[in-house]
Amino acid sequence: MGRKICKEIKYSEDEKKILSKCAEKRNKRIGTFIREVSVSGEIRIYDLRQIDHLIMSFNRIGNEINSIAEVVNSTRTVTKKDIEDLGKSVEYLKTVIENYLLPLKFDLFNNE
């Protein structure tokens, strides 16, 4: 198969390093790697609007932990309800991470 079409693409030094590393991992030259990814690769688009909600949830739990720590430090006691509420929040975050974040594959070049 003769290749007759040439396309010039400009990369930053950082981008070239990334491409070189990806090509090297596959024992390919950069041009071969770029061509194969361009022709056979896929582009994935993720809706990350849910991340804001997750960050707020992490912040809320952090605030709860700080509140409990303040009470424990001042009174040397913590209530069972505080621990249960914290446990529920942690379980909620665990569910969110398992359902939304773990399925995402951010590795655009299948680096393993």
C-alpha positions as CSV (number, residue, x, y, z in Angstrom):
1,M,0.0,0.0,0.0
2,G,1.6,3.2,-1.1
3,R,1.1,6.3,1.0
4,K,0.8,9.4,-1.1
5,I,-0.8,11.9,1.2
6,C,1.4,13.8,3.6
7,K,0.0,15.9,6.5
8,E,2.2,18.1,8.7
9,I,1.3,18.2,12.4
10,K,3.0,20.4,14.9
11,Y,3.5,19.3,18.5
12,S,4.9,20.9,21.6
13,E,7.9,19.4,23.3
14,D,5.7,17.9,26.0
15,E,3.3,16.4,23.5
16,K,6.2,14.9,21.6
17,K,7.6,13.3,24.8
18,I,4.2,11.8,25.5
19,L,3.9,10.4,21.9
20,S,7.4,9.1,22.0
21,K,6.8,7.3,25.3
22,C,3.6,5.8,24.0
23,A,5.2,4.6,20.7
24,E,8.2,3.2,22.6
25,K,6.0,1.1,24.9
26,R,4.6,-0.5,21.7
27,N,8.0,-0.9,20.0
28,K,6.8,1.5,17.2
29,R,8.2,4.6,15.6
30,I,6.3,7.8,16.4
31,G,4.9,8.1,12.9
32,T,3.6,4.6,12.9
33,F,2.0,5.0,16.3
34,I,0.3,8.3,15.3
35,R,-1.0,6.8,12.0
36,E,-2.4,3.7,13.8
37,V,-4.0,5.7,16.6
38,S,-5.4,8.2,14.0
39,V,-6.9,5.4,11.8
40,S,-7.9,2.8,14.4
41,G,-8.1,4.8,17.6
42,E,-11.2,6.2,19.2
43,I,-11.9,9.5,20.9
44,R,-13.8,9.3,24.1
45,I,-15.8,12.2,25.5
46,Y,-16.7,12.2,29.1
47,D,-19.4,14.3,30.8
48,L,-17.6,15.3,34.0
49,R,-20.3,17.7,35.3
50,Q,-20.9,15.1,38.0
51,I,-17.4,15.7,39.4
52,D,-18.5,19.0,40.9
53,H,-21.2,17.2,42.9
54,L,-18.6,14.6,44.0
55,I,-16.1,17.3,45.1
56,M,-18.8,19.0,47.1
57,S,-19.6,15.6,48.7
58,F,-16.0,15.1,49.6
59,N,-15.8,18.6,51.1
60,R,-18.9,18.0,53.1
61,I,-17.5,14.8,54.6
62,G,-14.2,16.5,55.3
63,N,-16.2,19.2,57.2
64,E,-18.0,16.5,59.1
65,I,-14.7,14.8,60.1
66,N,-13.3,18.1,61.2
67,S,-16.4,18.8,63.3
68,I,-16.2,15.5,64.9
69,A,-12.5,15.9,65.6
70,E,-13.2,19.3,67.2
71,V,-15.8,17.8,69.5
72,V,-13.6,14.9,70.4
73,N,-10.6,17.1,71.1
74,S,-12.7,19.4,73.3
75,T,-14.9,16.9,75.1
76,R,-13.0,13.7,74.6
77,T,-16.3,12.0,73.6
78,V,-18.0,11.3,70.3
79,T,-21.6,10.2,69.8
80,K,-22.7,7.0,68.1
81,K,-24.9,9.1,65.8
82,D,-21.8,11.1,64.6
83,I,-20.0,7.9,63.7
84,E,-23.1,6.5,62.0
85,D,-23.7,9.7,60.0
86,L,-20.1,9.7,58.9
87,G,-20.3,6.0,57.9
88,K,-23.4,6.8,55.7
89,S,-21.5,9.6,54.0
90,V,-18.5,7.4,53.3
91,E,-20.7,4.7,51.9
92,Y,-22.4,7.2,49.7
93,L,-19.1,8.4,48.3
94,K,-17.9,4.8,47.8
95,T,-21.1,4.2,45.7
96,V,-20.5,7.3,43.6
97,I,-16.9,6.4,43.0
98,E,-17.7,2.8,42.0
99,N,-20.6,3.8,39.8
100,Y,-19.3,6.9,38.1
101,L,-15.5,7.2,38.4
102,L,-14.1,3.7,38.2
103,P,-15.9,2.9,34.9
104,L,-14.2,5.9,33.3
105,K,-11.0,5.2,31.3
106,F,-8.9,8.3,31.2
107,D,-6.0,6.6,29.5
108,L,-6.3,7.9,26.0
109,F,-3.6,5.7,24.5
110,N,-4.3,2.5,26.4
111,N,-1.2,2.8,28.5
112,E,-0.9,-0.1,31.0
